[in-house]
Amino acid sequence: MKKAKMNFVDKAIAFINPKGAVDRLVARQKLTKFEYDAVKYTRERKGPSALSGAEDYRSNYDRVELMKRARDLAENVGLVRSLLLKFAGHVAGSISYQARTQNPQINTDVEAYWAEWWDKCDISTRHTGSTLMQVAVMSMLRDGDFLFVLVRDGDGNLKIQGIEADRLGDPFKVYTSLELIGGIHIDRSTGAPTAYDIYNRSIGDFYTYQLTIPSSQAFHLFDPLRIDQYRGISAFHTAINDATDIYDIINYEKMAAKVASAQSGIVKRNNNNAADLSTLANDDDLGGNTIKLETIESGKISYLEPGEDIIFPNGPSRPSGAFAEFHKILLRNICLGLGIPYSFAVDPSAMSGPTARLEMQQAGRTFRRYQNLLNDKVLRPIKNIVLADAVARGLISGTEGTRTTKGIFNFGANVSIDLGRESASAISEFKTGLRTAADIYAERGQDFESAMRQRAIEAKLIKDLAEQYQIDPQTISDVVPPIKPEPQMPKVTMSQPPTTQQPPEDEEGEDDNGEEPEPDEPLEPSSENLEVKKKETDEALASLTPQDLKMLIAGMMGGIKLGKYDGIDFTPPEGAREAAKRALDVRATKPASQRGMTAVGIARARDLMNGVKLSPDTVRRMKAFFDRHEVDKKGATWDEQGKGWQAWNGWGGDAGYAWARKVVSQMESRDKKLTK
């Protein structure tokens, strides 16, 4: 072990206080041997800036400089503009409001009023509400924040006005008070904003104070990174340098490719003969230097002086493959800074298989995050004020008190790469009760009630057209299901006593007289299809003698065809029911990433838990499932009641496996007897 060295100060301290000198050496060794590498600064690795709050003396200057650079990139770099448009379209491209009161008529009135107000909400009358929200999203990402102000026009109607980030506060002022940060007045006792200073911007970019807006009228849209942050910063703050480098490097590579492509040939002289460069044309290069050029015409033969040679350069080799890979690295850094995958933003061809779905989900989560931000800070509070004002002014007929403003905003369909797969999954979850139809419609940006009402209108129109032209409704559309023929109930008459023998059936299942047999399933007594009145039936039965009743019952029983597996019990045993219930209970306590069972498995578990009588095919599928998945018991998460354990018990567990084997064996035995 290397001996610790003592400097002059250490020796002096050791002479006076030996123990203090030892403690000093130990502390120094700890700093040297046990410190983090991340805090070792060198000339190549600079140290961080000073520790400070989210808002300090430099915050306003830094915010404005980032804003200027981000705006410059949005105007000149195609990638930055493309990213802003993607965010605007996916976050706020299709916003609609769905009222959720208990009264359907009030829901319709509220939604109609909001739709009309939304289209005319801009105080400048230039934009709809949807356009304003898209501009606000792009401004927040590019500049850092955006302010909406709720005002009234000359007729007393509520309108909204958009304020860009550079007009919120003085962009050239250094704010030194904790009560006024970036143009926002702060209540020191609570930290809540109380007012906003709005500045006017002239055509010559001169900023003058305009007015102060109370916080009750202002809705500030920004994405905070810290808890004590009052103003937002550009979302491109981690990508500005990379985007600028890409812009510069591409221009350099384009210049190099153009220069190389412009050279048809180069004359190289190996002698000192100054033969006449003066006869060549003069031109200036990009740097302003004079160069000699000669126009080469096709079909000419050149005669060279001794020592001269004409060199034809190869085609331009720039940009190289290495540059392309470096370019991708910079692009990935930009996309990572914004929280969206590179393949989604730049190169969709790089997505494939499960990775594509994962990256689509990542992009979707980023967009939903900004949708929630827009909903919480702008849409919901403005909606509450506008609807309450409309109720107070009698512009909405009928109210439900504070519940009149109850509702949700739909933001359009989610990002998807496999709509068919997701639709099938949504349908399966709906059938098993895991999701509601309203949730599925909202995920696609549609209103459930409006869609159902429109579907009913279309179905009625199809039926009316079918009746008008005397055709089957299904020839127009499959929306209207086919009309099933109404089964007829055989009438009992005393003129012909019931017989106990049935006519033989031919191979196609028809009677000898060519008429189709009655359906096997008994008709419900309460069915609307029964045409025999109860009074007539009672009178007919009352007139029968006991012998006639026996003959009637025997005849009715003779017409019933016994089932293939009659006598086999298809009701799941108690052990299978308990296992299914236990699986569902365990699954409900697990996080989403640890939940097993498909939608089919969940439906099967619920049937088993409720003791539903299963079909022969379902029991066969149960046995096939257990045969395939018995190996899951050796899985690493079995003892932790992981996905394999949940699926196994959801299908009935060991008790269900034993029962399925027994029932399948009984069915196979019955099949063999019938085939002999």
Secondary structure, DSSP 8 states (H G I E B T S, - for coil): -------HHHHHHHHH-HHHHHHHHHHHHHHHHSS-GGG---SSS--------SS-TTHHHHHHHHHHHHHHHHHH-HHHHHHHHHHHHHHHSS-EEEE--S-HHHHHHHHHHHHHHHHT-BTTSS--HHHHHHHHHHHHHHHSEEEEEEEE-TTS-EEEEEEEGGGBS-TT----BTTEETTEEE-TTT--EEEEEEEEE-TT--EEEEEEEEGGGEEEEE--SSTT--S---TTTTTHHHHHHHHHHHHHHHHHHHHHHH---EEEE-S---TTGGGSEEEE-TTS-EEEE----TT------TTEEEE-------S-HHHHHHHHHHHHHHHHHHTS-HHHHT-GGG--HHHHHHHHHHHHHHHHHHHHHHIIIIIHHHHHHHHHHHHHTT-SSS--GGGGG-EEEE--B---S-HHHHHHHHHHHHHTTSS-HHHHHHHBT--HHHHHHHHHHHHHHHHHHHHHHT--GGGT-TTS-------------SSS---S------TTS--TTS-----SS---TT-TT--S-HHHHHHHHHT--HHHHHHHHHHHHHT----TTTT---S--HHHHHHHHHHHHHHHHS-GGG----HHHHHHHHHHHTT----HHHHHHHHHHHHHHGGGGGSTTTTTT-HHHHHHHHTTHHHHHHHHHHHHHHHHHHHHHHH-
